[in-house]
Amino acid sequence: MIAEVIGEGYDLDLDITRDTSFAEDIEIESIEFVAFGELLRETYDERVDLVAWFGEMDVDQIIALTVGEVVDYVVRCTS
């Protein structure tokens, strides 16, 4: 999903793991995060609302967000 959002032409050149940071490692932009949230919502319906989840965080938490934290959030929402 991440590769789909940031575009096929973008070469990640890294292994995406639970510890991969969206801001530092992937360097995802805010508009791409919105698209990622929409893709999650399309896949999991309203159960996964990334925008609402971000509303519970402060800016530093959002900047430090890792792939593993998003995976854990999706698992919680879909369990």
C-alpha beads as a LAMMPS data file, in Angstrom:
LAMMPS data file: protein, C-alpha beads

79 atoms
78 bonds

1 atom types
1 bond types

-500.0 500.0 xlo xhi
-500.0 500.0 ylo yhi
-500.0 500.0 zlo zhi

Masses

1 110.0

Atoms # bond

1 1 1 0.000 0.000 0.000
2 1 1 2.826 2.376 0.801
3 1 1 4.442 1.883 -2.603
4 1 1 1.062 2.379 -4.257
5 1 1 0.596 5.715 -2.506
6 1 1 4.030 7.189 -3.069
7 1 1 4.144 6.027 -6.674
8 1 1 5.693 3.240 -8.643
9 1 1 8.497 5.475 -9.862
10 1 1 9.724 6.124 -6.331
11 1 1 12.595 3.821 -5.403
12 1 1 12.308 3.083 -1.707
13 1 1 15.751 1.423 -1.685
14 1 1 15.069 0.158 1.833
15 1 1 13.436 -2.759 3.502
16 1 1 10.205 -1.659 5.102
17 1 1 9.945 -3.081 8.618
18 1 1 7.894 -2.286 11.693
19 1 1 10.565 0.244 12.707
20 1 1 10.520 2.125 9.396
21 1 1 9.661 5.769 9.985
22 1 1 7.232 7.451 7.623
23 1 1 8.913 10.852 8.036
24 1 1 12.619 9.982 8.142
25 1 1 12.924 6.733 6.196
26 1 1 10.138 6.915 3.630
27 1 1 9.933 10.716 3.630
28 1 1 6.199 10.557 2.966
29 1 1 4.525 13.899 2.386
30 1 1 1.282 14.981 4.033
31 1 1 -0.752 14.612 0.834
32 1 1 0.591 11.073 0.461
33 1 1 -0.408 10.341 4.051
34 1 1 -3.934 11.478 3.229
35 1 1 -3.951 9.153 0.211
36 1 1 -2.605 6.332 2.403
37 1 1 -5.406 6.948 4.901
38 1 1 -7.971 6.838 2.103
39 1 1 -6.534 3.577 0.796
40 1 1 -6.716 2.057 4.267
41 1 1 -10.311 3.221 4.573
42 1 1 -11.218 1.767 1.165
43 1 1 -9.632 -1.528 2.181
44 1 1 -11.022 -1.765 5.732
45 1 1 -14.130 0.444 5.524
46 1 1 -14.790 2.986 8.266
47 1 1 -13.165 0.724 10.840
48 1 1 -9.777 2.259 9.995
49 1 1 -9.861 6.058 10.134
50 1 1 -6.275 7.308 10.028
51 1 1 -7.317 10.961 10.138
52 1 1 -9.331 10.471 13.337
53 1 1 -6.438 8.531 14.865
54 1 1 -4.052 11.364 14.011
55 1 1 -6.442 13.695 15.842
56 1 1 -5.541 11.856 19.047
57 1 1 -1.799 12.543 18.580
58 1 1 0.417 15.560 18.922
59 1 1 2.674 16.701 16.079
60 1 1 5.763 14.961 17.464
61 1 1 3.932 11.628 17.623
62 1 1 2.793 11.962 14.025
63 1 1 6.306 12.846 12.855
64 1 1 7.774 9.852 14.720
65 1 1 5.118 7.429 13.433
66 1 1 6.406 4.057 12.269
67 1 1 4.982 1.413 9.980
68 1 1 4.606 -0.902 12.988
69 1 1 2.435 1.611 14.829
70 1 1 0.114 1.886 11.824
71 1 1 -0.015 -1.905 11.527
72 1 1 -0.918 -2.176 15.233
73 1 1 -3.641 0.453 14.770
74 1 1 -5.134 -1.412 11.798
75 1 1 -5.067 -4.687 13.742
76 1 1 -6.831 -3.053 16.714
77 1 1 -9.481 -1.571 14.447
78 1 1 -10.158 -4.775 12.558
79 1 1 -10.086 -7.219 15.481

Bonds

1 1 1 2
2 1 2 3
3 1 3 4
4 1 4 5
5 1 5 6
6 1 6 7
7 1 7 8
8 1 8 9
9 1 9 10
10 1 10 11
11 1 11 12
12 1 12 13
13 1 13 14
14 1 14 15
15 1 15 16
16 1 16 17
17 1 17 18
18 1 18 19
19 1 19 20
20 1 20 21
21 1 21 22
22 1 22 23
23 1 23 24
24 1 24 25
25 1 25 26
26 1 26 27
27 1 27 28
28 1 28 29
29 1 29 30
30 1 30 31
31 1 31 32
32 1 32 33
33 1 33 34
34 1 34 35
35 1 35 36
36 1 36 37
37 1 37 38
38 1 38 39
39 1 39 40
40 1 40 41
41 1 41 42
42 1 42 43
43 1 43 44
44 1 44 45
45 1 45 46
46 1 46 47
47 1 47 48
48 1 48 49
49 1 49 50
50 1 50 51
51 1 51 52
52 1 52 53
53 1 53 54
54 1 54 55
55 1 55 56
56 1 56 57
57 1 57 58
58 1 58 59
59 1 59 60
60 1 60 61
61 1 61 62
62 1 62 63
63 1 63 64
64 1 64 65
65 1 65 66
66 1 66 67
67 1 67 68
68 1 68 69
69 1 69 70
70 1 70 71
71 1 71 72
72 1 72 73
73 1 73 74
74 1 74 75
75 1 75 76
76 1 76 77
77 1 77 78
78 1 78 79
